[in-house]
Amino acid sequence: MINMIYKKSCPRCGGDISSYNLEAGVFCDKCMQDLQTDNIADIENCDIMKNYELFCKARLEFKEFELFFKNKTGNILNPIQRMWAKRFFLGSSFVLLAPTGIGKTTFGLLLSAFVNKSYIMFPTKLLVKQALNKYKEWGINALAYTGKKEEKEKIKKGEYDILVTTTQFMYKNRAIINKKFNLIFVDDVDSILKSGKKINDILLLLGFDEKTLEKTLALIKEKKYDEIKKLNKKSIYGNLIVSSATANPKSKRVLLFKYLLGFEISRPSFNLRNIEDLYEEECSWEKSAKWIKKLGRGGLVFLPGSETKEKLNDYIKYLQEHDIKVYSYEEFEEHLEEFKEGRCCFAGFASYRNPLARGLDLPEHIRYTLFTGVPKMVFDLSETNYRALYFIMIELLSVLAESGISDVDLEKIKYALEYLKRYVFIIKPSGSAEEKIAKITEQLRGLIQKYDSLIKNSKEINFDGEKIIIADVTGYIQASGRSSRFYKGHLTKGFSLVLIDSQKAFYSLQKKLKWFGNIEFKNIKNVNLKQLINEVDESRKENFKTAFNTAFVIVESPTKAKTISGFFGNPSKRIINNTAVYEVLLENRVLLIAASIGHDFDLVKDEGVWGVKDFVPIYEIIENKEEILKAFRITSFEAAEIYVATDPDREGEKIALDLTLSNKPYNKNIKRMEFHEITKTAFYKTLNNPRNINLNFVKAQLLRRIADRWIGFKISLYLQKLLKNSRLSAGRVQTPVLKWICDRTEELKEKFFTVRITVDNINIDFDFDKKEEAEKFLISLGEKIEIKKISSQKDKLFERPFNTSSLLKEASQKLKFSPQTTMRLAQDLFEKGFITYHRTDSHRISDLGISIAKSYISDNFGIEFFKPRSFENIGAHEAIRTTASMDMNDLRVFILQKGIELSDRHLKLYDLIFRKFIASQMKETTVLKETFLIVTQQKEFITQILEDGFNLVYPIKTVKFTEGEKEIDKTLLNKPKVKPYTYAEIIEEMKTKGIGRPSTYAVIIEKLLERKYITEKKGYIFSTRLGFRVIKEIFESEYQEFVDEKFTAALEASMDEIEKGEKSYEEEIKKIFSLLF
């Protein structure tokens, strides 16, 4: 461990504590001496635990409840029940998010009995009676209302500690329930959410008063959220635990749960599937009948949603005539028992509207789904309303964009989609909007007819001029998902088989399933069916066990937290100390996710030498970060495992160490996660392969931070005193860059004379120091010149994918983006899961990246254009690439379908990254390079593409140039001897001279702009007067050696050596100290 001091971070006294103590999960030395123990878990007198009292009491109460639970059931708490119990004893209200069969009801009943003064509500009397019987079995006294008069009398008199009723009873008899409860457990939250009064009643029973509820609602309406905390509320309220909702809340009063109890009630959904997706090329009713007989019991059979009910009835009749017992989805209830016994199957439509595809949850019995035809949707253009047309145009957008429709028409479609999006989910638009929608609708229909031949020739859409047929991705996911559900605490395995009746529809289905869930189909011919069916059946057996656990993942940004939680469905959400904690369900974990929002600790300024005392760095909590850290401590205490998943660089490693140490006294089971792309696949891989903190990375970060603090403060104080300006500052890395810009700005004063001749629209410059020489040369040129070809040769060119410096350079040149803009847009794309980590020196492409490129290249250009390259040996970092085989048009469709906000600038940068990445995995482009003698200069041009390669996606500029006598235009110019710096050139200079790192290139320039030391005009960078003055004073002072580019480059090299474990961080710190002080 690295020796550091963390101020105000002792969990008990709030005093200073060493990194060693935090790493051991104990209090500061003074507290440990006071307590006279080496193990804080041994302490049972929680009154002496000060700030740690809440956790001490929760730990002891948890241990008591754990024993109580085991005594009553004979079983120990499972990991999810352990998390719930700890959460409750910390004083939290929450939603129970868990798979079926995990023991929610048992937990609720026994926790209610343990707590006393509890109220449990069920949706039916049957469940009330079952709960009462359970209590009797456990020897626990509880009062349940089962319809008897004497039960109601006891309720009136308050003769109970545990009350069990239906939700409806509470609603109708609220007046006779006068107790305030320590715990209310609601197993029927849907009925509560339908009525604002029921929500009020629940809160009143927990101890809130009407005045507080109404005032809170008013503050919510006025968006005065901070004032809600200031309400004069009672110090103690009961806690509410509810089952997850299956319907969306209807009353706005549901927000009271969020702002008074700290959790949101929404309808969670889970995007979990353990399904083998199979296909067969042949599709017929006869073929489907053979498969049903072969696959046996537990099957659901689907026709495409585009088919009619008459067709389905005919299909069912056909199957019945071929000795298959099958019923329509409309007869499901009557024949459910037959299905459970394996004596029949059901048939329906592969559409999210069909009950067989949407709401069926029989994990024990449904083993497979068979699709007789690719799931499809049919739209009749003559009848289609604007809502349907909106979704059609989303599908057509990428097809038309790739087919080369005019830019004007493409913009019309984009505008129309943006406008229609506002009204798609509104029941009835206003009058003026309705008129505009009608015009847009007609315009879109016209565009479809105009480009009907392009649509008909597309690879993924069937169009006969009147009807458009497209793959139904949602229908497939919904229907196939019936075969993989949670059952007794684990996710069952299932499989689907699609009989292909339309290659276009299947191509489209495959393509979109890769985007939505990384789902890939296998040909059933290549699958061991016997083994697969065995795995499917094994996952439904009573003795099938899955290790289920709870985990807390900490990321850096809220966007990243939302993106990751979104991989697994619609998350549940709690608000702890103003910090959002998302909760989702994985196959074997309940996952909690929250964001640190960057660094939470920084060096102090007023102790030691600007935050370093005796070469030990001293850290303090950054302003406004205390609440986040408190939320993390609570969540860490609840979960079984903690994973710190900050960014994969030095800064991310330091944040990870800070968070690990901060949380160790609450949970010692902490690991580091590192992923370089935010995708579901990458997340699973790193979750299952965590590592320890890399202390060498942290040491390199400490060297940088301390050196920057010491040098920056020393020079800044010198400047402020000398120039009498307290706002001035100078940094170790920014100053050399400012010096380059100052020198270049000064050099712009030096002019030379240029004769420019233009031939075949190409400019060739001839430079002279003296005007007379330039004029003489100009006169010597006639109206025509002779151009001679000197050489001609073939060359094979290839592209490398971007790393940070090359991305910043090319985005500046091609998109005119500043480095700050590029990095901000890239950060958004990374956090939303569309590109890999964007702060990297590497050009390496992983095997996964190569497979993504292969998929796109083979689909769009042919496998002969694919040439895999990794570029560099395996390492931690990868080049900047996209995470899916989606081009810009595909991404535009995807974000429209998913409701993700991205600007045109995001899309342009994504397009640049995507095309460069794909180009890097394509075969070389063979070009013809020709060299010409033009007066006295030799110029080489690429004049012809001889054989296509990567140029099909990343064009190469060619020049039409030939030898012979040519007419010219000529002019005399007075130009600076050098050009001002562009953003791209500064970044290239930094990279070449070893100044800065991928993570800091843009930040360096941004800081110089913020301080007004430099300015930007039309993409060129110039020094300001203030910049000149600062550089003059620094480089005339004793501190110039510390901002010299050689010193900075050497320090960067030292950091690299420390990162590799080849150099001592402490020795380097001492060396810098001896030079400075």
N, C-alpha and C positions, 0 to 999 in steps of 0.2 A: 504494500500500500504506500501511496505517496503521502508524505507528512503535510497536512493542511489544517487550518483552523476555520471552522464554520461558526460565525457569530450568531447568537440568539437562536441556536439550533438544538440545544439539549432538549430532548423530549420531555424531561421532567421539570427543570427549573427555567428553561428558556434562556440559559446563559450560553457562553462559548463552549465549543466541544471540538475535540480533535477528530480527524478522519479515521484514526485507528479505533477510537471508541465507537464511532458510528458504524464502522465496518464490522465490529464485533456485535453490533446490535444492542449496545448498552448506553447508559447515561454518561454525563461528563464525570471527570475524576472526583470532583467535589461531591456530586450526588452519590456516586458509588461508595465513597468513604462514609457519607452520612448514613446510607442504607446498610452498610457493612455486609454486602453480598456481591457475589460474582455473577449471579443469575437473576435478572429482574423478574423472570417468570415464577420464582419462588416466593415473591412478596405477596401476601394476602391482605395486608392492611392498606387498602387503597386510599385511605384518608391522608397518607403521607406522600402520595404519588404526584401531588400538585397537578401540572398540566397533563400528566399521563393517567390521571385518575379515571377518566372515561374509559380508556382502553383496559386498565386494570380491572375495573368492575365488569366490563363486558367479557373479559377473559374468564373471570371467576364464575359469572352467571352462565356463560357458555358451557363451562365444565360441569356445572350442576345440571343444566338442561340435558347435556350429553348423557349423563348418568341416568337421569330421569327417563329419557327416551329409551335407553337400552333396557332399563328395568321393566318398562311397560310393554315393549315390543319384542325384546330379545335380540334386536338388531342395533347396530351402530348407525349413526347418522351418515348418509352418503355425502359426497363432497358438495353437492348443490344444497342439500339441507343444512350442512355446516355453514355455508356462506349465508344462507337466509337467517339462520339463528344469530350469527355474529352481527349481521346487518341490523337485526331487530334490537339486540342488546346495546348497540351503539345509538339507538334512539331513532332509527330511520323507518319511514313508511315506504312501501314499494309494491311493485307488481311482481307476481311469481311468473318468471319466464323459464320454462323447462319442458322437456319432452314428456309425452304421456308415459305413465307407468313409473315416474320418478318418485312419487310419494308426496304430492302436494297436499292432499287432504289429510293424510296421517300427520304430516308436519303441522298443519294448521290446527288440528284438533289437540295435539299434545302440547304445542306452544301455548294455546289458549288455556289449557289446564294448568300448565306450569306458571303462567303469569297471574291467573285469577282476574276477576272483574273483566271478563272477556265476553264478546258477543260474536257468534258465528252465524252466518246467513247462507242458506242454500236455495237453489231455484225451486225445489220440489219438496213436498212432505215426505216422499219416499227417502230422499237423501237425508232429511232431518232424522227420520227414524233409524236409518243406518248409522248415523253419527251417534245417536243415543245408545244404540246397541254396542257400538265400539267402546264408548265411555264405560258402560256397564261391564264389558269384558275386561277393561283395564282397571276396574274398581274405582272409577272416578265419578263423583257426584256432579251431575249437570242437569239443568232444567231445560227441557225441550218442549216446544208447543207442537203437539200432534193432533190437536182438535178437541182436547178435553177441557171442560170448564174449570176444573181445579188448577190446571196448568196456567190458565190465564189469570186466575186469582193470585197465584204465587208471583206471577210477573208483576202484577199491580203492586204487590207488597214488597217487591224487591228481594224476595227470598231465594237468592241464587248468587253464585259466583261466576258460573258459566251459563250463558244463555244461548240456546240453539233454536232458530226459527227460519221460516222462509223469508225471503226479501219482501214478498208481498205482505206478510204479517207485520213486519216493521213499518211498512208504508201506511197500512190501515190502522195500526194501533200505536203509533208513535207517542200518543198522549200518555199511555200507561207505562212507557219505558222511561223511567226517571233517572236511572243511573248514568254516571259518566264512566266510560270504559277505558281501561288501560290498553286494550287491544280489540280491534274489530277486524274479523277475518271474513271477507266476502267472496264466496265461491260463485257468485252470479253477478259479476260486475256489469254485464250488458244491461240488465234491467235497471240498475242504478243510473246508468248513463243516459237513459231515455228521459229522465225527469230531473229538472232543476231542483224540485222540492226534495227528492230522495237524496241528492247530493248534499243539500243543506242539512237534512236530518242526520246523515252520517257524520258530518262535521260537528254538529251540535252534540251528538252523542260522544264525540271525542273530547269535548270540553270547550269548543269555540262558542262565542256568542254571536247573536244576529248582527250586532253593530259591527263587529270585526269583519264578518263575511261581506256585508254590504259596502263597507269602506274599502275593503280589498278589491271588490269588483269595480268600484268607481276608479280606483287607482290604476287597475289593469286597463280600463277603457281609456284613461288619460295617458297611458304608457309611462306612469311614474313608478317604475318598478323598485327603485331604491327606497322610496318612501314606505313601501309595504313592510320593509324590515323595521321601520321606526314605529309602527303601530304599537299601541300599548296593549300587547298581548299577554295572556297569562304565561307564567313560566313553565308550566307543565301541561302537556296535552297527551292524549292517548295516541297510539300508532294504528295505522290502517295498512292491512295487507290484503291485496286483491288478486284474483286470478286474471290472466291476460284477457283482453277484450276480443270478441269475435266480430263485433260490429263497430262502426265508427261512432264516436260520441255525438249526441244530438244537442246537448245543452251547453251553452257557453260557460256555465258554472263549473264545468269540468276543469277550467283553468285554476279554480281555487285549489285543487289538488297540487298543481304545479307550484303555485306561489306560497301556499301555506304548509304543504307537506313535503314539497321537494321532489315530486315525481310526476311524470306525464302518463296519462292513460290514453293509449292509442291502439289501433289494431295492428299488432305485429304480424309480419309474414316472414316465412323462412324459405330462402332459396337453396335448399339443400336437396341433393339427389345423389343416390348411389346406384346409377343405372348404366348398363351397357347398351349403347345405342347402335342398333344393327340395321342392315338393309339387304334387300335382295332385288336384283335388276328386274325380275319378272313380276307382273301384277295381274292377277285375275281372281275371280271369285273361287274358281276351282283351286288355285294355289293357296288361297287363304284358308279354305276348308282343310286342306292337307296339313297346313301349319297348326291349326287349332287342335286337330287330332293328335299331332305329334307333341305339341307343347303341354297339352293336358289342362288340368284344373287351374283355377285362379286367373283366368284371362278376361280382359276387356278388349272388345273389338270395335274399331272406329272406321267409319267412312269419312272422307273429307267434309268439312263444314259447308263446302260449296254444293253438296248433293241435297236432294229433296227428301222429305219424309217418305214419299211413295217409293223412292229408290231404296231407302233403308228397309222398308217393309218387304220389298222384293228380295233384298239381300238376305234378310232374316229367314224368309221362306225358303230360299235356295239352300241355306245352311241346314235348316231343319230337314229338308228333303234328302240331305246327304248325312243323315244320322248324327247331327250336332244339335244338342239341346241348347238353344239360345233364345233370349228374350230381349225385347226392346227396353231401352232405358226407362220408358214410361211404365213398365211393369216391374220395376226394381223392387218396390216394397213387398209385393206379393210373393216374389221368388227369392228374397234375400237369404232365407235359411237354406234353400237348395244350393245357392251359390257358395255359402259358407261350407257346406258339406262336399263341395267339389263336383256337384252333379249338373251344373249348367254354367253358361257364361252370358254376358250382357253385351249388347251392341248399341252404339250411339254415334254421335258426331264429334270429330276432333275440333271442337270449338270451345272457347272459354265460356260460352253461354250455355253449353249442354251440361246438365246435372251430372252426367256420368264422368265428364272430364273435369268438372270444377270442384264439386264439394264432397266427393266420395273419400272416406277415410277408413279403409279396412286393411291395415298393414299386415295382419296375420294371413289374409286370404288372397289378396291381389298380388300375383307373382309377375305377370307380364302384360304388355299392351301390344296389340297387333293393329297396324294401320294398313287397311286395304286401299292404298292410294295415299299419296303425299298430302298432308293437311294443307288445305287451300281455302282462299277466300275469292269470291267472284263479285265483281262490281259492274253493274250495268250503267254505262255513262248516261243513258237517256233518263234514268230514274235517280241517279245518285245525288244526294243532298250535299251541302257544303261540308258537313262533318266527315262523311265517307270520302269525299273528294280530297279533303285535307290529308287523310292517311294514304290515299292513292298517290298523291303528289310527293309525299315523303318517299315512297317506294320508287317513284319514277325519277326523283331528283338526281340520284347518282347515275342512273342509266343514261339520262339525257345529257348530264354534264360530261360523262365519259365519251358520249357519241358525238360531241362537237356541235351542240346547238349554239346559236348566237349568244354573245354576252348579254345583249339587251333582253332576250327572252329568258335567259338564266336569272337575271336580276329580277325580272317580273315574277318568276316562280318563287324566288326567295322572299320577295316582298309580300307576295300573296300568302305564303306559309306563315310568315311572322304575324301578319294581320289576322288570319283565320285562327291562329293558335289562341288568341285572346278569347275567342267565342266558342271553341270546340266543346267546352264543358259547361257552357251556360245554357240554361233551358230555352230562353228566348231573348235574343239580342234586342236592343232598342231599335226604333224605327229607322233612324239615319244609318245605323250600323247594318241593318237588314238590307237596305238598298245597296250599300257598298259591297256587302257580302255577295249579293245577287250578281253585281257587275264582275266581281273577281271570279266567281264561279263560272260565269260564261266565258271569261277570258281564259281560264284554265282549261275548260273543255275545248276551246279553240286551239290552244297550244298542243293538246293531246292529239287532235285531228291533224294539225300541221306536221307533227313529227311522228305520225303513226308508223311510218316505215322503219324509223329508228327503233321504236318500241318493239315492233314485231321481230326485228332482228336481234334483240337483246338476248343475253344468255339466261336471263332469269325471270322474264315476264311473258306470259302468253296473252296475246291481244289479237282479236279478230275484227277490230274496227268498231265494235259495239261493247264488247265485254272484256274486262281486264281480269286476269287470273293471277294471283300472287300467293306465295307460300304463307301459311298461317303459323308463324313462329310461336306466338302465345298459345295457340291451340295445341301445338305439339308439346310444349313444355308442360302445360296444365295436364293434358291427357296422359302423357308418359309418366308424369310425376306420381300418378296413383299407385304405381308399383314400388315406390320407395318412400316409406313414411316412418315416423318414429313409432317404435313398438317396444314396450318394456325397457325404456331407457336407452335404446340404440336405434340407429337408422337401418332399416331393412334394405337388402339388395334386390333390385328388380332388373328387367330388361325390356326393351322395346324393339319391335321389328317393323320396318317400313317397307312395304312392297311398292316399288317405284312405278307409277303410271305416267309421270311427266318428269323428264330430265331437267327441264328448266326450273320447275318448282323445287325439285330436290337440290339443284345447284344453289338456288336462292336460300333454301332452308339451311343447308350446310354452312353457307357463307355467314348467315346472320347468327346461327347458333355459336359459331366461333367467337363472334363479337360479344354476345350476351352472356355466355357461360363457359366458354372454352370447351364446348361439347363437340366431339368428333365421332363420326360414324365409322363402323367397321363392316366389311362385307361378311355376311354370316357364313360364307364358305370358308373363311379363314379363322373361324371361332370354334373352340372345343365346346360344343353345345352341352354335352353330358356334364362336363366340369362346371360350366356356368350354371346349369339348373341345380346342381348339387350345392353350389355356393348360395344361390337364391334360397333354397330350402333350409340350409343350415342357419341362415340369418333370421329365420322365423322360429327356431326351436327354443324351448323353454330355457335350456342351459346355455344359450348363446350369451356370452358376456362381452361387454365393451367397457373399458376403463373410462369413466366419465369424470371430468374434473372442472375446476373453475380457474380462470386466468384473467389477469389484469394487464392490458397492453397499453403502454404510454408512448405516444408519438409526439412529434413536435408541433404540428399545426392542426387546428380544428377542421380544415378541409380534408386533411389526410384521415383524421378520425372518422369523418362522415363517409369518405370514400371506402375505407376498409369495412366499416359496419354495414355499408350498403351492399357489399358483396354477398351478404348472407340474409338479405331481406330488408324489411322495414324494422329498424331497431326500436327497442324500448329505450326510454331516456329518463335519467334522473338528474336533478340539479343539486349539486353538493357545493356549498359555499360559492355560488355563482359559476361553478364549473360544470360543464355538460359531461356526463358519463353515459356513454351508449352501452346497451346490453343486447347481445345477439346470441343466437344458438348455433353451434357447430355440431358436427357429427358426434364429437366426443368431449365437448367443452361448452360451458357457458362463458362467453367472452365479454369482458368489460373493457371499454376503450375510452381514453381521454387524452387531451393534448396539453403539453407543457407550455406551449406558445414560446418556443425558443429557450434561451438561457433563463434559469431561475436564480442563479447566484452570480455575483461579480466581485472583483477585488475591491476591498475598502480603499478609501482615499486618505484617511486620517490616522492610520496606524502604521508603525514601522516606516519603511521607505516606500511611501505611496502604495501600501497594501502588502508589503513583504517585510517580515520581521525575522532577523536571523536566518534569512533565506527560506523561510516558511511562508507561503502565501496565505493571506487571511481573507476569507470570503464572507460576504453579507448577502442577505436575501434582497433581490431587486425589488424596488417599490412596486406594490400591487400584485406581487407574486405569492405573498403569504397565504392568501385564500386558496390558491391552486395547490400549494404544498399541503395544506390541511386536508383538502379534498382527496389528495393522493394517499395520505396517511390512512384515512378512513377506508378507502377502497382497497388499499394494500392489506389492511387488517382483515377484510372480508374474504379476499381471494386466497386460493391455495398456492397459486404461482403468479409471479410478476415477470413481465418481459418488457425491457426498455428498448423501444424500437425507434430511437432518434436517427438522424441522418448518418450515412456511412462515411464520415470524414472526421477530422480531428475535433472540430467543434462539436459534432454530434457525439463523439466519444466522451468528451468532457461533460456534456449535458447528461449523458447516460450515467457517468460516475457520480455526479452530483445527486441525481435522482435515486440511484442505487443506495448511496449512503444515507440520504434523507429518509428513505423508507425501511432501511434495515431493522431499526428498533421495533417495527410493526409487522414485519414479515421477512424472514431471512432467505426465503426461497426466491431469489431474484437472478434472472439471466438477461443476457444481451441478445437482442434480435437485430439482424442486419439484412435489409433488402434493398436492392438497387433499382427495383421497379415496383410500383404499387399495383400488383395484379393479384387475383385470387390464388393463382398457382404459386407465385413467388411468396405470398404470405404464408401459405400452408408449408412450403418447403422450409422457410426460415423458422416458423413456429415449431416445427418438428426437429430442427437442428440448431438450437440456440448455442451461444458461446459465452465465455467470460469477458469481462471488460479488458480491453487491450491497454494496459497501463503505459506502454511506450507511446501510443497515440496521444494519450492524455499528457504525458511529459512533453511531447513536442508542442502541444497546444499551450501548455504552461510557459514554455520558453518563449513562444511567440507573444503571449499575452503580457508576460512580465517585461520582456524587452520593449514591447510597444508602450507599456505604461511608463517605464522609467525614461526611455528616450523621448517619448511624446511629451511627458510632463516637464522634463528638464528643458527641452528646447522651447516648448510653449511658454513656460514661465519667463524664459530669457527674452522671447519676442514680446510678450505682453509688457514686460518692464521697460524694454528698450524703446518700443514704439508707442508706449502708453495706451495700449488697446487691450482690454481684458478679454476680448472675444477672439483674439488670434490663437491659432494652434497649428502645430506641425507634427506630422507622424513619420515614423521610421520608413514606411513603405511609400507613402504618398509623396514625400519630399523629392526622392530621385526622379519620380515621374514628372513632378512639377518642374524640376530642373531641365529635363528634356524638352518640355513644352516651352519653357522660357527661352532656352537656347534656340529652338526652332523658330519661335516668333521673332527673335532678334535677327536670325539669319534671313528672314523674309525681306529685310531692308536691302540686302545685297542683290543687285539686279544683274541680269545679262540680257543680251539681245538674241532673239530667236527668229530665224527665217523658217516659216512654216509653209511647206508645199502640200497641196492636197491633190491626190491622184486616185481615181476610182473610189472617191469618198473616204479615203484613208489619209490621215494627217501624218506627216513625217517632219520632225523638228530638227533643225541644225542650230546649235548654240554657239555664241561668240561673246567674248568678254568686251570687245570694243564695238561701238556702233559702226565705225568706218568699215571694219572687216565684214560685218553683217551686210551692210549696204553694197559692198563690192561683190559679195557672193550672190546677193539678190539680183544684181544687174547681170551677173554672168549667166544666170539661168535664162534660157529662152522661154518661148511659149510652150515648148514640148521638151520632154527628156526621154532618153533611151533607158529602158528598164531591161536588165538581163537576169535570166534565171541562172543561179549559180549551182544549186543542187536540188534534188528531189528524193524523198525517202518515205517509206511506209513506217508507221509507228503504231504500237498498240498501247492504248491508254486505259487506265482503270481509276476508280474513285475510292477514296477512303471515307469511312463514316466520320461524323463529327466528334471531336472532343470539345471541351469548353471554349478554348481559344479560337479554334477554327469556326465554331458556330457563331461566336460573337463577331468574328471578322466577316463571315459571309452574310450574316443577317444585316450587318451594317452596310455592306456593299450592295446587296441585292434588294433588301427590304427597307433600307434607310432607317433601321432601328438603332437607337443608342444601346450601349451595353446594358444599361440599367433596365431599359424596356425589354430587351431580349431575355435577361435573367428573370425578370418578374413574370413574363409570359411563360417561360420554360418552367418556372417554379409551379405555376398554376397547372400546366399540363402534366407535370410530374405528380403533383398531389392528387389530381383527378384520375391518375392511373393510365395516362395516354402515352407517356414517354418514360424512358429509364432516367436514372439520376443524372442531372445535368451539370454537376460539378466534378469533372473528371479529366485526367490527362490522357486517358487510355483511348486507343482506337479498336480495342478488342471487341469481337462479336462472339457471344456465347453460342452453344449448340442450339439453345432455344431460339435465339435471335435468327440464326441461320435457317431454322425450320420455318419460322414466320415468313422470312423473305422467300424461301422456296415455294411456299403455298401461294403467295401473291404472284411471283414471277411465272410459275407454271400455269396458273389460271389465266394470266393476262398476256403473256408473251410466248409461252411454250417452255418446256423443261430444258430445251437446248440453249436457252439464254441464261440458265442458272449456273453460276460458278461460285461455290461456297469459299469464303475466306474468313479466317479468324483474325488475321493481321498480327496478333501478338500472342505470346504464350499466356496460359491461364493465369489470372490474377483476380484480386478482389473486385476491381472496378471494370466497368465495361464502357464502350463508346456510348454516345447518345443515340438512341434509336427508338422507334415506336414499339409499343408492347403488343400490337395486334396487326394483322395484315389488312388494315383499313387505310385507304388513301383519303385525301382530304374530302372528296365527295361522299365517301362512305361514312366518314366521321360526322359530316354535316347531317346526314340522315340519322345516324346513331344518337346524336345529342338532341335532335328534334324528338325522336321517339322516347328518349329517356328523360326529357325535360332538363337537360344540363345546360347551364349558361356558359357559352364561350363566344368571344368577340371575333370579328373578322381577322384581327391581328393574331389572335391565338391560332386561327385556322391557317393563316399564311405561314406562321412559324412552324406549325405542325407539318404543313406541306413540304417545307424546305427540309426538315429533319427526315421525313418519310422518304422523299425522293432520293436524298443522299444515301440513306441507309439501304434502300432497295438497289440503288446503283452500285453500291459496294459489293453486292452479292450477285451481280450480273457479269457476263463475260465481257472481255475487253472490247473496246471499239477500235477498229482499225482505221487509221486516218492517213491522209497524204499530207506530208509537211514539205513545203517548198520555200527555198531561200532565194531572195532576189537582191540584186545590187541596185540601189536607188541613189544615183549620184555617187556619194562616197559612203553611204551607209548600207549595211547588210540587214535585211529584215526577213524574219521567218514567219510564215503564216500556215495555218491549217486550212487547206483549200478544198478538201473533199473528204466525205465519209465513205470509206471503201467497203466496210462491213459493219453493220449495226451491232451494237452491244448495249452498254448502259445508257448510251445517248438517247435511247427510246424513252427513258424516264427522266434523265438529267441531261438536257440538250448541250451539245458542244457547238460553239460559235465557229462557223466557217467563213472564210473570206474569198470572194471571187477576185482573183488577181492573176494577171498574165504578163508575160514579157512583151517587149516591143516598144515602139515609140508612142508616148502618151501625152495628151494635153494636160497641163497642170494649172492650178490656181496657186498664187504665192503671195505671202504677206510678211511684213516685218512686225514683230511683237517685242514689247519690253516686259520681261517676266522676272519674278524672283528666282534666284538660283535654286531654291528648294521650294517644295510645296508645304503648306501647313499640314500638320498631322490630321489624319482622320481617326475616328475611334478604332477602326480596324488596325491601323498602323501602330497606334499606341499599344494595343493588346499584343500584337506580334512582337513589338520591342520588349515588352514585359516578359513574354514567354522566352524569347531568345536570350535575354540577359538574366533570367532566373529571378525576376522581381515579382513577388506575389505568387498566388496559387489560383487554380481554377475558381475556387470559392471567393476569391478576393479581387479578381480583375475588374469587375464592374463596380465593386464597392469603392475601390481606390479612386476611380474617375468620378464617381458620384460624390465622394467627400470633397474633392477638389472643386467641383462645381458648387456644392453647398457653401463652401467657405469663400466663394467668389474669387478664388485664385486663378481660375480659368473660365473661359466662356466659349460657347459653341455658336458658330454662324454657318448655316447651310451645310452642316455635316463636318465642318473643319473646326479644329480646336486651337485656341489662342490663349496666351497668358494675359492676365489683366495687370494693371499697374501694381495692385496689391500683391499679386503673385510674384512680380519682378522684385518688389521690395523685400518680401519674405525670403526669397532665395538669396538675394544679395546679403542680407544680414546673417543668414544661417551659414553661408559658405565663406563668410569673412570671420566667423566665430571659431571657438575651440571645438565646437560640436560637429563640424563639417564631416569628420571621418565617420560619424554614426549614421549619417544619411547619404553617404557615398554609395553608389550602386554596387560597388564591390563588397562593401561591408554587408549590405542587405542580402546580396546573392549568397555570400558566405554563411550568413545566419540561416537562410532558407535551406542551404545544403546541410547545415548542422541539424536542423529540424528533421530532415530526411534520415540522417544517420541515427538520431535518437529514436525515431519511429521504428527503425530496423533493429534497435538494441545495440547499436555499434558505438554509441557515445553516451557520456553521462550528462543528464539534464542538469544536475546540481553543479557540476564543474563549469558548464557553459554559463549558468546564471552568475556564478562567482566571477567568472572572467569578465562578463559585461559590467558587473558591479565595480570591479577594480578599475575599469577604464572610465567609468562615469563619475565615480564618487571618490 
